[in-house]
């Protein structure tokens, strides 16, 4: 008997599961097609994304993310479930009443196929210029049999009544340009011929035309099969559904099998026109389809994704601030380490490709699928490879002997300085020397700018900061605003320097080696595409934060001056 047969593994039994049935489609066309244009994108971050969080987004976080989605270039944004949440209702009204929806952006709202919810949904949208009303009901075999106890006819009845209610409520608001969307929820678990049948029944009510199409959204509410089977389902559906020329076929894939992006890509090859997803893939369980990854995949193949993702660090900052979730360092395109090679042979290949690169030629650099500069990254992450050596030991000495608890990204940044010093000295680097290097690198008092007096106030939930910034004998009074003193100071320095500045990382703690409760802050900024670290110390946490930001800016200014000389 093998070890796997003993009692400890009796619960791990693959025989309780059944293989997913494939679609019979011997003449499938999608494998021979290519992605040559971006689909229509719809962000569902503000609905599907927020409902999946342990702590759903606040109004301020939703507002911040809305602004970022508009900046990225989304033309369709699902903003909530206003009939089920007063918070969502109020957010929709804020967007409409305060004129925050650009002319070329359409908001989308979700509702179940119930009379009271549909009526409230339209009330929330009163006065909007254009909106998508997305109605859904569950159609899968397991939902019909084990949740609702209804047959196909009963489920179709729910869908048809919902479609009629949406149509009738929309007629009460003729000033709005309405677009209707229907989802047979759990499409992937629904018999394919029945999925077509229920969608046709809904479209019989709505009567879409090529000039005024409706959206049919086919969600992998739970990812149940390999992406090729999902593509077969989409192609089969597109072949058999009525009024195909009057429908926008939309996809909404989840990541339970880790293949949401692949499924969406193959689904578009299979005939879909539109894709719903979220930034960085936030969503229920293992998440939604990651629009950043799919869009950048298109970009890397020379296809315009129709989204502006060149300010990736700012997008990451927004997602982290609004979801309270980290971005994995290995996240495709966006992760901290995705352009870093730790192998010496990889480093050598990258350096040679970059040194021989002709800007007039297509991008071809070993180990780099895209140019990091396209998304606001520098080549520092690429050529920093050997700086990893000894970073853990350096961090341990600084914490043990001097009280600094360096975050990982600062360990990486500082280890290069220590390694260069060690190679120069050709000897062991003692604790005092490491501390001295740290002080001279990040806490030197003679930078270009120093902090003078400052005043912090708050109005309309926004922090307003006025600072005296000393530059030699000259004093500048600068102002900034933001959600917190750090954001306000970054805003002030961005205005003052005229350079785009994004706060990438922030950490703080009380300095354990300080007898008088001194605080230390660690800062990483993206300054005009270059990442720079800074450290600030003070008895006042606010001043420590600003000192850290100034430290990073001073280091950047010194580096720029040295390069110019």
Steps between C-alpha positions, in 0.01 A plus 500: 500500500637841405512788743226673296258218582506547876224655708660844504406547132150349488341844455708573192309290246476606136224246435235731650538732197386462140679620190333795327315394186649650183296677233460305176641746247721316249513796259598758763654813346654682796838313510598649163411858586726775636433784741546810288287753690400565859153400616263746660604517865274534802652545844303335780742611776239720666241222523641149471835617635376676812249229597788252522697701756509425871435871552307639200625827359401823667345782299838674486671184373232441239535859386878468474473177301232652272736785413778251423276286279398808302865603469595154370238543231216262584186594306270264690522473880271297725450724801292292737184317600290802603181308570673281759725756672433856619876560474492404131180701443656812648820452299305476173307815591825681581641418155183623328412801717853639502567452129789259551423274203690605185302520176674194356457281810196282568425376849360154558296373795401148600162376618329171558185420299262616776236776465591701811873489425456598135277795591752627754784453250337737251425751776873503583580578135248781452652780295801306371591565135567135412508182707522123472248312714635152563241244611580140581365174637663164563445240229741214578386146560615495863333836574173391340486165675660565839446871569174608333325166448382611156510348153623676188158655436493650847848652467416638155189657650713688754727628223212609277315679781821679592553606138142631480541699821826653376338594168194652669697696760734639235199634310423726799834681452515586126763770557762229563670291232451151643705191418377165631728216609401147599712232668399137531700477821714184531497475120784246506288265712195540276418261217619690194177459303299624799729802541415595141131435564474724807700781336279483190193526725639817662585652161147425377390748767764766434498476118855631448613619156841548341458873563397449864657171611460333837783342700497126575757427769618138531669465838728228622358579843707204615780389270418135435702393197812560298497823296460316167166356614381846603597624153300215346199605710530859378537401134206258524289770663590761237409259220162404642360807675238699310561866406878462519543821302299684766694368798823597670633173640682567826723284720543501879750235604610408850832351600415185697731290281751782454411539131263800493721705267558207265127421494415861416763516225374178340140615551572812295657282230177296510288803413442708814504880465537619859683404821415581862770485766692686769837663550748243636226235500333586832172313544311217664700195611812488279396814318367643176670516163795739530452775241852634555653167402274441199543857374879483540503163325342671200746788530796262498374361167484842337124544551366828641317398821292821494598554865777723633714295737823697474469628858510151653642602838217748548244235404655257751495768771132567433403131502689438825351807668144416395497122552746475792651206315866459400615458142707185466866572409465246218176645362528512118623840380415681826697306761810643666725218376366424153783676316775381733727210408703346782700268275840626386452357150159669472652829611775473241251425221279795597793741513628389158154531341449847645845620394441384142140612475388717207200710598374486142464121520227300677567420865714187533679471834573167665285428808303826466168454316437877503707812559471583872511871412160464329331462836710753688774267623871563469774250415621506862282200578650314205870553563484481880537125509802438719396761755288225655809340648505533878193720534355280772816521711524878456138541608557275801799706622315830458202372698701319768753776568326820392124441512420544130243254365563540127217395267603260229513759221737717705713198583546449127582866440753525786668165444653629176675777697631253757616258234687773311666608824593141584655446157696826536627411847562132420420424860213418732266796559443558871175612658621857562604537135159375382329753728724779375425408140128503578524845661700646211276340237158589638531742792762753384402846631647699210253433221370756255178560695422501872170523676397817681174581676180338379128523568248220449124554477201299382204611289233285334684184605816614313826591674649839409872553563702822494879460533806720508759324284858621548739492206831641616425854617176514306167405655204385289143478625325211329158340539344166425190294573414133521362215705749524788813701563722276287276537195472875563879544521555290186244719324679815620841380382357386168363850443826661614741286297275462197581129487250214533548341844325181614524352849582134433572369850467630857596336830544638850585381851630622833878479514572233759851633572366851570452587867255784429236342273647607170321386184651394168327496162611323184389644167525387138403750231470475125640835384448552129541126434792442740453321832683660793499408870512733799502474880374751756545516879325726748317508832198608292368231262368767261841663478671161468278424199581830332870460578491161328339648190754782495778246547392317185464825305842621617661173393336531158620861469856400596501215249373731226768762582776239495376367166495853355855566621 
